[in-house]
Amino acid sequence: MKDPLEDRFIHLVRLAWDLRYLGVATRVELPVTSEPCVVVGEAGSVRVTTLFQHGVWVFTWGRGRTQRVDAFNEDAARCILKAAAR
């Protein structure tokens, strides 16, 4: 049986690659005491993590509804990039 943390990692790495293709530096962090995340941009102003909600994986970078995007959305990286540019 696959560990849900493995699914999180897979989604985060895929996001990091998608952002890289868009020309953005990223870093995948696997801290011991908090959630795995992707740090977007050199300044690291946006930290993206994953959440399994209502049977769907989403990327989230804040608490608001506008700070979430379906992990399988083809434009997820662009949505996150737009948030990082603010």
Disulfide bonds with the S-S distance in Angstrom:
none
